[in-house]
């Protein structure tokens, strides 16, 4: 059924190339079975399948190829990275996150603290917005780092906040935290494929992301990690090891002495899912036809157009945009707070009209005009329908 789709911040639409790449792998599996690990009619032997998406993924997140590995799923990768980079001491044992971090990130961080026999009440700092505000001010984050930096082991924020859509000043926060001796990691679930980031140039220690939102690889798609080249050959750093992170030249010798690959690939565990990796390859073939810079230009116009219409056509008695007004501090998404308990009425009304966003309780509807497939006409259509629903429910 035709619809107008504004939910790429939750699950991206399927690129046509994805079906072709996945179908090819099913065909190869059927014809070659286990032999396809090394002989592949389309030149993508499964033993190196992750390499087919490594370079393109690195370009999306502003990294060098060897700083990126495509593996696992998002929260498992966050655990993998924290297991290596969160090394608490008596003096430096705290983790700083935003107070409304995505729940899975919060669970992961708390469990890592407990894993080290510590209490989150003592070792977790949650950065809160000021009273009456929804957004975190950069100066408040920097003040926390300045005040507590000597006892913070890891600063771990999201690049773009899932609820408010705020795009944090990643470079500035990274620099300030590292100046105090902290390790800095970023969850780029809502940033990868949405805004241009430069993980290498910003000297980020580690990062992770999923690929099913703005990267359009499909539900539960394979995820990615970044480890800065400064850490590439620090083999003394403890890690959760697996055979896919072992030296490729001797991986199949089946020896029990782990020899990690230099760079992010050394953090891999198992051979990656061929089908989900191929879906990502199909999606990235679309990204190869453009650049993050060009997509950002269109995104600024699309979301700017939506912001303009919402702020000129609706009273703040009806809805409030809690995403930053400054385009430089947001990505594609706008988060709309609907007043007087009417959010679900509006959301269900939009759904009945085949306009797809998503809701986050208690009162937010998130709308994301995604530059790869959203048209300006779609934005106008959404606002026209929203006006009719507001007239009905308010």
N, C-alpha and C positions, 0 to 999 in steps of 0.2 A: 504494500500500500504506500503510495507517495506520501512524503512528509517533508517538513522543514526542520533540519537537524542542527541543534545548537549544543550537542552533548559530546563533542570531541575531547573535552576535558575529562570525560569519564571513560568513553570508549570511542575510538576513532572509526570512521567508516572504512569499509573494505576497498582497497585499491584493486582495480581489475587484474593487475599483474600478480596479486597474491594467489588467486585461484590457479593461474597457470603454473607458478613455481611449485605450489603444494601438489598439484596434480602430477607434475613431472616426477616429484619424489615418490609419490604413490606408485607411479608406473615403474620407476627404477627399483623400488622395493619388490614389486611383484615379479619383475623380470630377473633381477640379479641377487635378491636377498642379501646374504652376508657379504658376498663379493663386492657389493656396492660401496663398502667402506673404502675400497681402494680403486675400483674400476667403475666409472660413472659415465653413462652415455652423454650427460650434459656438462661434464667437466667439473662436477662438484663432489668429489669423493668425500664420503661422510667423515672420514678420519680427520679432515681439515674443514669441516662445514662451517665452523665458527669464523674461519678466516675470510669467508665470503662476505661477511657483514662488518668486519672489524674496522676497516679503513673508512667506510662510509659513516659508521657510527661515530668514529673519532672526529670526523669533520662536523657532525651535528653538535657535538659538545665542546668543540674547540680544544682538542687533545691531539697528541701524537699517537700514531697507530699502536705502538707497544704499551701505551698507557691505558688502553681499553681492552676489556675482555667481555664477551657476550656469553652470559651464563645464568642459570638458575632463574629465580623470580625476585622481586624487589626486597621483601622483608628478609628472605634468607640471605641475600647479598648484604643487606645492612648488618645482619648478625656476623657474617663472614668478615666484614671490614672492621667492625667494632672488636671482634675477637683478636684481630691483629693490632689495632691502633689504640684501643682503650686498655692501658696498662697502669692501673691506679697505684699510687703510693700513699703513704700516710699523709704526706704534704699536699699531693695533687691527685685528687680522686673524684672530682665532680664533673658532671656532664651538663652543659647548658643547651636547652632546647626551647622552642617557643611554647607557650602555655597551651595553645590549641593545635599542637602538632597532630598530624593524622594519627588516629588511635594505634594503628599497627606500629608506627615509629615509636610512639610512647611506650607501648608494651615491650618492644625490642630493647629500648634503652633501659627501662626499669629491670628487665630480666638480666641484662648484661651486668648491671650494678649488683643485683642479688647473686649472680654467678660468682662474683668476686667477694662474696660474704659481706656485702655492705648493704646499708639501708638507704633506699631512695629518699627517705626523709632527710638524710644527711648529705647524700651525694648527687642529688638531682636538683638543678636550678631551672625553674620554668619562667621564662621571661613573659611578664604580663603587660598588656597595654595599660595606658593610663586610665584612671577612673573616667567612665563615660565615653571611652574611645574603643574602636574596634581594631585599629591598626597598631602595629609596633613601630615606634619611632626609632630610627637608626641611632640617634644620639643616646637613647635609653639602653639599647643593646650594647653600645660601646662603653657606656658608663658601667654597666654590669661587668663587662670584660675587664675594664680598668680596675674595678673594685675587687673582683674575685678571681682575676686571671691567675694569680699565684697558686690557687687551689683547683683550678679547672684543668682537667686532663683533655677533654674533647668538647669542642663546640660543634653541634650537629643540628643545623637548621634545614628547612626546606627552601629550595630556590624560589619557588612560588608557593605561597600559602594556599592550601586546598580550599579553605572555607571563604576567606576574604578575597583571594586572588592577588594579594600583595606580592610584588616582586622585590625581594630583599636586595640590598646593596651588597652583593656577594663579595666583590673585590675589597671593598672597604672593611667589611666585617672580618674577612679572612686575614687581611694584613694586620688589623688591630689585635686579633686573637693570637696570631703567630708571634707578634712582638712581645706577648706576655708568656710565650712558651707553650701555648696550647696547640694541639692537633685540631685541624678543621676539616669537617666532612659535610657534604651536602646531599640531601635527597632531592633529585631533580625530576621526580615523577610528573610534576606539572610544568616543568621548565623545558625538558628535552623535546625538541621539535616545535616548541612554542616561542621561545625567545633565544637570541644568540647568546651563548655563554662561552667563556674562554678559560676553561679549567686549567690548562697548562700555564698560560700567561698570568693568570691570577694566583698561581702558586698553591692552588687547593691541594690538600693532602690526599683526600679520597672523596669519591662521590658514587652514587648509585642511582639508577632510574629504571622505570618500567618502559615497555615499548608499545603498550596497547592504547594509550591515550593519543597524544598528538603525533606519535610515530606510526599509528595505524597498523599494528602487526596482528591484531586479533585478540579476543578475550583470553586472558591468562598467558599472553605472549612472553617470550623469553626476555630477560632483563639484561642490564649492563652494569659494569663497574668501571671506575677510573681510579688509578693509583699513579700519583705523580712520579715522573722518572727519577726524582731524588730518592725514592724508596725502592727503585727497581732491583738493585742488587743487595739490599739489606736482608740477607738470608738468615741473619740472626734473629730477626723479628719473628716471634711465634705466629703461627697461622693455623687455620683448620685446613689440613692438606688432603688432597685426593689425587688420583692417578692422572687426571687430565691436566693437572698443574705441574706434572713431572716433565723433565727434559724430553722433548719429542724424539730425539735420536735413540733414546734407550727406553722409552715408555713401554714398548712391547717385549722388552727383555724380562719383564716381570720380576725385577729385583725389589727387595724390601728396604732399600736405602733411598729415601726421598731426595731428589735433586730438583729443586724448583726452577721453572723457567723464569728468566729475568723479566720484570715488568708485571703488568696486571694479569697476564696469562698464568703466572705462577700461583694465583689464588683460585684457579679453577678446581672443581671437585670431580665431577663426572662428565662423560661425553654429553654434549648438549643435545636437546631434542632436535632432530632433523626437521620435523614438520614445522615447529614454531620458528626455528631459525630461517627456514625457507620462506615462511610468511613474512618475516621481517625483511628478508632480502627483496621480496616483491614490493614491499612498501618503500624501502630505501631506493629502489629503482626510480620511484617518482621524485624523491628528494634530489636525486642526481640531476634532474632536469632544471633545478633552480638552486638558490642559495638561501641560507638562513637570513641573510641580510635583506634579500628581496622579499622573502615571505614576511619578515618583520615590517617592512614598509607597507605592505598591503594590510597586515594585521592592525597596525596603528590607525590606518584609515577606517577599516571596518569597525573596530571597537570604538574608535572616536566618533564615528557616525551614530552607533548605537547609544553611546553615552550622551551625545548631543540631543537625540530624540527623546531619550528618557528624562533628561533634566529640563527639557522645554515643554514636554507634553503632559507631565504628571506632577502632581503636588507632592511635597514631602510628607503630607498627611496620609498619603497612600503608600508610597514606597520610598525607600532610601537606598542609595548605592553605597555599600561599605567598601568597595574596591577603591583604591586611590584614584583621585581625579587626575593626577599627573601621569600622563601616558608612559613615562619612563619607569614608573613604579608599578606597572601592571603588565600582564600578558594579554591573551585574547579574552579571558573570562571577565565578566562583570557579575558580582554577587548582589542580588536585589533582596532587601528586607521588606516584606509586605506587612503593613501595620494591621492592627485590630484583629489578629487571628485569622486572616483571610488567605494565608499562603496556600493551603491545600486546595481551597476552592479555585484559586487562580491556576494552580498547577494542573489540577484535573481538567479545568476548562481548556487550557492550552493543549493538553494531551488529546482531548476529544476533537480538537481542530487539527490534529496531526502536526503539532508544533512541539518538538522534543527538546526539553532542557532536563535538568534534574533538580531535585529538592534536597535540602539539608535542614533537618529540624533544628530549632523550632520554627523558623520563619523565613528561610532563605531559598530563593530559586537562583540557580547558577545558569547563566547564559553565555556560551562561548562561540562567537563567530570565528570559525577556524579558517585561516586564509587559503588552505589548499582547496576547499570545496564550498565555502559559504560565499554567497553573492550579496551585494548591497541590497538587491531586491528582497532577499530573504530577511534582512534586518528590518526593512520597511514593513514587510508583511507581518513580522512578529509584533512590531509596535502597534500596527493597526488593530490586530486581534486583541492585544493586551488592552487597548483603549476600550474596546467593546466589553471585555470581561470586567474591567474596573467599573464601567458604568453599570454593569449588572450586579456586582457584589458590593459596591460601595455606595 
